[in-house]
Amino acid sequence: MNLEEYFARTGYKGSLEKQDLETLTDIFQHHIRAIPFENLSIHCGEKIALELEHVYNKIVQRKRGGWCMENNQLLGWVLKCLGYDTSFLGAYVFNPHQNAFTAIMTHLLVKVVIDGKAYIVDGGFGASYQMWQPMELVSGKDQPQVPGVFRFTEKNATWYLEKMRRKQCIPNQDFSDSDLLEKKECRKVFKFSLEPLTVEDFRFQCTYLQTSPDSLFTRKSICTLQTTDGFRALIGWTFTETTYNYKENMDLVEFVTLEDEEVEKTLKEKFNITLDGKLVPVNVKGSYTI
């Protein structure tokens, strides 16, 4: 495990001398544009492991992606190696179809402190709720980014993240009512506390999420990757490309349904992923929006 190999994977060639917000943002953006948020292991006969060496081998050496426990753990390791003040936090994800937060803490976040200011860095959410910049941990402040306007609010020591998006243009009207589309323009994303955690605190969740029939991740095969102007997503057989702000206050969302033989080619061409096992796409209705 070494930083040079990780930075070769993400394409980052900037300075590593300063532990400042500008450097952090640059490293972070290279990560989310090179490393997909994906759960494909569950659907191609692999087990997702929590150990950092496994995560490093999978993402850096095998050029795969991962979910939050993999992406953010790797990112946290990189930042700590560079001298950043980092810690892990745990979050409860909002389920828009149930209009409620999950009962189980399933989302791993990275907190980074720079010059006394705390920031949340999350490289493991994917699709349109993936932040593009570290977010200052301050309550009630709108933090505009390319994907939309993010905002933290704090109540009784619990922090909430929400995102306001633009209107959406969907050229393929067959998908205008797709359950993959978020209907609300302002949506809760997750809630969390500032209690520091370790990766070990996610061991049960890691097993549950890849085995339970109630888990979002067993019910959908997901691969998303941020681009310079939006993101790509492959959910089951549905491939989407979103372009942020292609018109004033309007995002372009393009849908296409793939045939089985197109899935593997799309993963390679659009996400730079080659799987060892055969992917069995899954897309059970509900629980995930873009």
N, C-alpha and C positions, 0 to 999 in steps of 0.2 A: 504494500500500500504506500503510494507516494503522491504528493500534490502535483508533481509534473504530469503524471499520467492522467489525473483527474482533469487538469486544465487543458490537456490535449483533447480530452473527451468533449469538453464544453467549448473549446476554441477561445478561451480567455487568454489574452496576451498582455493585459495591462499590468500596472504596478502592484506589487505585493508588500510594499514598504509601509504604507499608511493603513492604520486600522480606523478609517473614517467612513462616513456615510456614503460618499461618492464611490469609493472602492467597493464597499459592500453591495451597493446597488448594481454596479457593473458585473460583479461576480454572480450575483443572484440572477440577473437577466440572462446571462450566458447559460446558466444552469437550466432555467425553465424553457429556453428555446432549443436546447440540445437534448434534454432528457425528458422523455414523456412521463406523464402521469398515467399509469396503466396497471391493470390487474390480470393480465393475460395468462400469467402462470397458473391461475386457478382453472383456466379453461383449456390448458394444453398439457395437463398432467404433471405439473411441477408444484412443489411446495414452496411457499414464501417463508423465508427464515429471517429472524430478527438480528442475528449476529452480524456485526459490522463487516467482518471479512467476507461473509456471503453477499452482503449488500454491495460492497465494493466490487467484488468479482462480477456480479450480475450487471451492475450499471456501468461501471468503468471499463471492465475488460471484455464483457460480452455485449456491451453496447445496447443494453435493454433500458427500460424505465422501471418505475415502481410506484407504489402508493405512498402515503404520507410517512409511514414508519420507516420506509426505505429512503425516499428522497430527502426528507428533512433530517433524518439521522446522518446521512452522508454529508449533507450541507453543513450540519452542526459540527461534524468532525473537521471538515475543511476550515471553517471559520475559527474553531478553537486552535487548530494547528497554526493559523496565521496570527493568533494572539488576541482575537476578539473575546470579549466577556459574553459567553453564551450559556444558556440553560434551556432545558426542554419543559414544555407545558402540555397539558392535555385539554382537549375540547370536545364538546358534544355538538354534533352536526345537526342542522335543521333539516327536517324532512318535509318538503312542501306539500306532498300528497297527504300527509297526516297532520299538517299544520302544527307540528310539535318537534321539540328537540329529541334526539335519541336518548334512550334510558341508559345507554352504556357510553362511557367516554372512549371514543374510537379514534380521535384525530390528534396526531402529534404535531406540535408547533415548536418553533425556535424563537426564543427571546434573546435579543442582543442589546447590550448597553454600551453606548458610545458617549463619552464626555458627560456622563450622568443622565443621559436621556435613554429611555427604553424604547425598543422597536420590536415589532413582531415580523418575523420573516417566515413565510409559508410557501414552500416550493412544492407542496404536495396536495393541492386541491383540484387543479385541472379545470378545463373548459372556461366558461365566462366568469367563474368566481375565483379564478387564479389571480392573485395580486401580482402586479408587475414591479412594484417597488416596496421596500420595507416600509411598514406603517408605524408612525409614531404612536406610542401607547398613551393616548390622551383622549379623554371622554368628550363626546359631543362636537368634535371638529370634523368637518367634511374634508376628505383627503382625495381630491380628484386624481385619477390615473387614466391611462388610455382605455382600459376596459370599462371604466365608469367611475362613479363616485363611491368610495368606501367610507365607512364611519364606524368608530368604536363608541359605545356608550357603556357606562359602568353603573351598576346598581347593587348595593349591598355586597360589595367585593366580587361580584360576578360581572365579567366583561362580555359584551355582545358585539359581534361584527355584522353589519348589514351592507348591502350594495344596492345602489340605484343605477339602473341601466338605461340605455337609450331605447327608442322605438326600434322595431325590427322589420326589415323588408325581406319577405320570403318569396322569391320568384316562383318556386315550385309549389303551387297552391295545394298539391296533394298532401303537403306536410304542414299546412297552415294551422291545423288543430292537433299536431303531433304532441303526444304526452312528453316528448323530450324538450319541448319549448316551455320556458318559464313564462307564465301568463302575467305575473305582477311586475311592475317596473321597479318596485323596491322590495327587496327580499332579505330576510335574515339568513345568515350563512352558518355561523356557529357561536357557541358561548363557551367561556373558559374562565378559570381562576389563575392566579399568579403563583400558585403553589408549585415549586420546582419538582420535576419528576425525573425518573431515569427510564431508559428504554425497557428495563425489566418490568416497569409498571404497565407495559402494553403487551405482555406475553399472552395473557388470556385473550385479549382482543384480537391479536394476530391470528390465533387459532380459530376463534369464533367467526371472524369475518370471512375466512376462506372455507368454512365447513358448514355453517348454519344455513338452512334453507330460507331463513328470514333475512339473511344478509343481502344488502344491495349488491355486494361483489360476487355472490354466487348466482344472482339473478340477472346480471348484466356483464357482458364482456366489454371492457372500456379501455380505450387508448386515446389520450388527448395530448396535444403538443402546441405550445404557444409559438406564434410566428412574429415577424416584425410588425405586422399590422392587424393581428387577430389570433385565431387559433384554429386547429383542425381537430376533429373528433371522429372516432370510429366506435360506435356503440352497437353491438351485434353486427348486423349487415348494413347499418345506416351510417354513411359517411357524410360529414358536414364540414364546410369551411365557412368561418365567420370572419368578416372584415369589419373592424371597428370604425365607426364614424365615416363611412364611405360617402354619405351625404350628411348635411348638418343635422345633428341629433338623430342619426339613423344608422343602425348596423345592418349589414347585408349578411343573411344566413342562407347558404346554399346547401340543399339536401340532395343526396342520391342514394338509391338502394343498390347494393352490390350483389352480384351472384357469388356463390361459394368460391368459384375459381378466381375471383377478383380480390378476395380478402387478403390473401398472402401477398399478392403483388402490391396492393395499396399500403399494407404495413411497411413494406420495404421502401416504396417510392415516397410516401408521404411522412413516414415516421422513422425511417432508417432502422427498422426492426426486422430481424430474421429470427424466427422461433426454432428451437430444437425439436419440439413436439408439434403435433397437428392441432391447430386451434379449432375448437368447436364453438362458434359464435352463439351468444345467448342474449336475448333482449326481452325479458319479461316486463310487462307494462308497469309503469310507476317508479317512484323513488329517485329518479335522476333527471335533472334538467340542465339545459345548456343555455 
